[in-house]
Amino acid sequence: MNGPEIHLSFAPELHLFVASVHTTAAPAPVVTDGSSTLGHVVESLGVPLTEVGRLVVDGAEVAVSHVPGAGENIEVHAVERPQRIAGAPLRFLLDVHLGTLARRLRLLGVDAAYTNEDPGDAALAALSAKERRVLLSRDRGLLRRREIWAGAFVYSDRPDDQLRDVLGRFAPTLAPWTRCTACNGRLADADKNSVREHLEHGTQRTYDVFAQCTACGRVYWRGAHHARLEAIVEKALRDSTA
């Protein structure tokens, strides 16, 4: 490109997406083609627009549709937290690489659609738009698809950090133990006799309190893994009120 030169600076939270020249305190020069929008310029430098908050040009906030002019000094801010998503109830869609995060969100009662079979980027983007779900992914290319309704980059590859990141960013309402971790369906209290056919004999003898998924029929009880799950829930609840 040999159009006008602008100067860009990025918020520290966005530095992982851009080249080192854009991670210094001083704004770095960028030559544009003179016709591309600011949103396109920012994405071309590696930052998904899902991660971009305010765009400030010479002290005035502008839209992503702004076409930069020569000599402009532009500040690219990260999204504000908690981020509010208007237009639909807060629901999530996770790509195939975020299965553990999906199960933990469901454990906390958060609506989190997920399948362990990869439907492909186009199908995920279309489902995000159809069901108005926030698409969570570590794939920058997927988050750049124009069809998605809303999206967010998951910054860590560690499930504990992923959960803390998503809860901190979106502050969803938590209702632990109300969703099926396997299919995302709603749980309902279940009488022991009504679920007896789903239980091993040892479980029948040892436990008396059960819940069952109203969608897939899976049965839940406070078994050997309950203490570990309880710790995840308690930490999430503490963090959400901190």
Disulfide bonds with the S-S distance in Angstrom:
none
